[in-house]
Amino acid sequence: MRYQAKTGQPITRITQALLALVLIMAPPSLGRLMLGERIAAYWAFPFQAPKLAHAEFSWPIFWTYAGTIVLVLIPFLYQLATGAPSGYRAQRGLAFPWWGWLGAALLLAAWALAWGGIPMTPSSIRHHSFSGLWLGYIITINAWTRQRAGRCLLTDAPWCLLMLFPASTAFWWVFEYLNQFTGNWRYHQVSAGTAGAVLSSSLPFSTVLPAVVSTRDLLATFARLSRGLDHWWRPPQPPRSYAALALVAAVVVLGLLGIYPDRLYWAVWLAPLVVITALQTLAGERSLLTPLAYGDWAVLWLAALAGLTCGFFWELWNWHSLARWSYDIAYVDRFHLFAMPLLGYGGYLPFGLICIAAARLLTGLDVPPFAVRPRRVETSEIATSR
């Protein structure tokens, strides 16, 4: 079993992607339309986040959000501490690939460039250092995965990895569209003009999905990171009609997001995941939740952990970059780590899930096969994916 893109029913996958796009993007505009606003400006490309006045910091809401995150994480952390050894682990160790050193060199050089560590560098070059930084990261992470597992996305399925770059650009522009309603982040020192803004934004946007997917693959080679999660509780399988109800609920929440952006900004990081997963379930396709039928929660955990890992580095490298972003978030905008409020990192957990779900929807890329997994789970998943 190797890396594979699901090739059966490509039209169905394209249809699902287009339907997901409509169901995610249309409701917030309809919500604003209900308020009597003109919505044409929200569809003007490139999308520009307005400067909005947000609600002040609130201790009750801060602790509510923090408590929710902790309650969700406790069962996973307990299982990691007490569960049986995971079936996810590296198969073999090899020498670090030569091309991985080139990726590491690119990463370090772009980091120095982004933070002004290379004297006399024109600002026009520093503006685009973020793309080189993340390209170096992706190459380095794939090399590390290759060393630990004997295979990686870059060497075993380069076309799948390549497809993730344009898919990632389209993927993140959807979040830029949603940010017009919430105004949670703004960019500074980006290129002026329509063409310049689109290019300078789309290049770093293209690295989001490759970075998260590659990070997920690397994390899967560390057995301790998914200890006990690949043969855990098997939840009862709900009828398919529940997916329709979840889809309707997600669309309604996205519509209300356009009306109550401060109260529902968290929906930006949850509702798209529900829409994608529900559509895949209704179409009878494998989704991110499929492995739960076999008690395999590691797929979800590793995806969330990959999102958090990439989130840490996004915020770290953004910290002193010339072209950067800042945040303005209702109720919890306090206790910053770099530019991000501390609770904001909780959003990277579901974002990792969205990235893996979107990567499968947009490119058909399947789960990482290089990790050794329990035979009973692997056999069932292969049958399901067919």
Secondary structure by P-SEA (a helix, b strand, c coil): ccccccccaaaaaaaaaaaaaaaaccaaaaaaaaacccccccccccccccbbbbbcccaaaaaaaaaaaaaaaaaaaaaaaccccccccccccccccaaaaaaaaaaaaaaaaaacccccccaaaaaaaaaaaaaaaaaaaaaaaaaacccccccccaaaaaaaaaaaaaaaaaaaaaaaaccccccccccccaaaaaaaaaaaaaaaaaaaaaaaaaaaaccccccccccccccccccaaaaaaaaaaaaaaaaaccccccccccccccaaaaaaaaaaaaacccccccccccccaaaaaaaaaaaaaaaaaaaaaacccccbbbbbbcccccccccccccaaaaaaaaaaaaaaaaaaaaccccccccccccaaaaaaaaaaac
